[in-house]
Amino acid sequence: MPDHSRRDLLRYRFDQAMSRGPSALVGWLLAVTLAVVLLLGALVELIHLAPVQDGHAPALGASLWTSVLHFLDNGNISNDSTSAGWGYVGVMLLLTLSGIVFGGAVTGIITNGLASRLDTLRRGRSAVVEQGHVVILGWSPQIFAVIAELAEAGENQRDTCVVILAERDKVDMELDLRARPGLDRRVRLVCRTGTPLERSDLSLVSPRTARAIIVLSPDSTAGGTGRDAQVIKTVLALVNTADRPPAGYRIVAEIHEEHNLEAARLVGGQDATFVRSSDLMAKITVQTCRQSGLSTVYSELLSFAGSELYFAPAGEVAGQPFRRALFGFEAQTVIGLRHEGGEVTLNPDSERLVAAGDQLIVIAEDDVFAPLSASPARPDPALIVAASGLGPLPERTLILGWNAQAQMILSELGTYQMPGSVITVAANLPLEQCQVLEASQPVSQTFSVTFRAADPTSR
């Protein structure tokens, strides 16, 4: 082990002290300044450099105070006269110059400290102290629609805070959000830079006190499996923490591939709900193309503008037939039940008893529910019209284009086809690929699938 000199040791200790930041620099500067003032003030008294007043030399305290005044205010040197001796004037000049250096150094340290602090705030690395906020982990093009819906949902609340944690620069995120007119005025947006996979970064957004956590699938050129892995790792980092709340988290996450759902549910447990977005969009696409106007209904129910779906406690309806709830509310429409185990029943039998642990599935304009009406409404049989006797007929369906969801759309569409139906896919694909895709379709006795190589954008 090499021997180090005392000078090396002192220099090492000094470097360690300086690395502690502005507070250490100011402390050392004050210590050196105090030593200079005391030393020079005592020197003036010891060698009798101070001018004599009324036949008496000033006391030590007075000399020290004079030294302090010259150090703090460089204008005091103008009151010194050369009649006291050039030695006294020289010491006071040295004290004044030391004060100027001290003032400049302190100004520089404070300026650099403030700049460093502002840079830290700009990078978004300070912890969020919020209660009842919504946390969004990750960044994708869907984030703007998510925040807009959260703003609609929070219109009846005084303060809606949305905290975003993503691997992007904080300033860039804020600029992108402000570019959407009115988005940052309806909700309070807080952005932090970090990776949702790291527990230390997750702690910045205070997930323990959050009302809900949304995990977005990353916008990546990688396949669905790669994006799903990021989502599962994020949920795993959330639920496997020592400060997990006793009631658990309320996490909603996006999954692309069906074969990843089992692993995701195993990781998330009771804390997370996973939405397979591609499957959901395929089903909605098929259903809306088959029923004119259904897209408007879905937009109304799935957005927070107008009426939307809510869960409401059974309350007074518990123990009564479902028809009591069906016709018992004036401002809400009851469409089903969510049972204690999580099972959902839509439009149950009107005589089915509502259990105490059941929740009502209602369509309402807000999450503030009116009490059960004392006089329930009754249906008017005269308004009930029998459907026409015309049964379902064979259909011809045209699909323009081909992407990763097209096969799921075909599978979902096939469940609604009557015998003799034909589905034609016109896509900008090579003829050989169209032939392979057509041959790979399962054989059905009710409908046929035909592929055509064509450019859907060309008349």
Steps between C-alpha positions, in 0.01 A plus 500: 500500500663832395572762765320832464641826622315724740454746215329234289276405790402862567432560132284186483298610804461846349379356168247282683369801687470707182306223325215530750354794311438874548439473875848358556656769280327779691602342831867480405490855361351634824763317703788639293346850504458496878858388542626785275294764679607383847864467399529843338293667773720350770811597300389866496460493878816306581745716304308820577411597144160647588483882521499648850182682600484739801842379607389136527552211265177312412423178686522157338123480456490836325782397267321177413174687434681747274648205311155346456358829367782534246443141392124535453488853355779603266389863530649525853852516360429854380492610866854376567771763508868450421578688820436172684784345307527312177510171690149554634372613160657192337335260747160666453546486121575128526184449706294697245638295209426179695143618548462564127632152422268349763193678360577391146561141609176482697306646206651244265426209735137608545455551125646159418292335773179653367590403143572143612170484689305633201673248276397221739140623491514519121613138483196400708675305773325640806243291687128567453299564817135443404194318630230340285676572171511287184837360392578427134806284444652513153444714194317421177270684255202380707605715796322809367167317470549350848564840658204654315269228637641547851426871468141424399464257790632753749279793403295458817815499715679807626852388416600221264873426496662270242863398556696360203821297527675421173846463352483841336629844587262680735500820294426309177204325662359829629538665159318212328217514753465879473477467122157339551258795545344514846640165615720641780230747612241236588737283707817569693782316321825403672777338294798306631788343309589140583448140404186325632706182540710647784353509850703810587344683204152371584532651847525846337129491401371378839304195378403403856272804537367490141132444428577299187801397290492466120780309327529586131654263251815662358487635148768278350578340168546173689227239483219461747699258713777754561254771600307259722822409679555867586147527640532181708836612642351836595209335684745264671710795620185660640346210690826359642584794725530512877276809526211349305171638642296252708204522263725449198533707187241575232698435183369491144751381240496435127593160354527416129550122477254252648770251597654764730180546702564201727844627604365854541214390726737286703722804559223754560279283720204689646673835455495518120243482222635429153329617182584323178460801276542325164230241577265767635545720193443205267169416669383861499595537134298194399196591705489862384533402133201266533267741680453855373520753784661262747827697485317802642371289789849367576647851485236619746551214744880471483576871526436727798313753286126461563396172662734216590510171690542489878485247781265593783444318832177306522386700804123492544458261206683218683266210565244621244433378143708651222190664351486728808839640400414494130211743542598661831730784390398812313842635399687170444440189292590164656621245243652219709672372812860451604514222755729480800735258329546731201260324262285733288139430397337734248120520481434228760156354560271764645407274794860427597577621851779753540752377760649730763847467347384578145566826321264658252631577152340830406510750216513849647629848422712510816615285789259673741197271517146602588319304774258221418164637396208426733263444206677294232412557136299238316541398135228588251407180309353707215849622408637150456494406129569151370797465266447424134504137394790554257789283620873555450623482140839421344736797499784629285776674697796688353820553702743757359864459606683253720684538829570314824136532615344384174510130588324567832238706313443210261459253787257727682307579181458129427295447817220721360479363143198319361533211250599627155682809629817620324789701646738664251836645606659754262852579613815643350684167532686282251282244323699213653438629851129540428486137386680385816267700724191368322619142531578546871145605592298236689234324293148616589163366387330836541730746322801523270804731505658629179821705472567745216832672431400865449587852611209618720594866436459470123160530332 
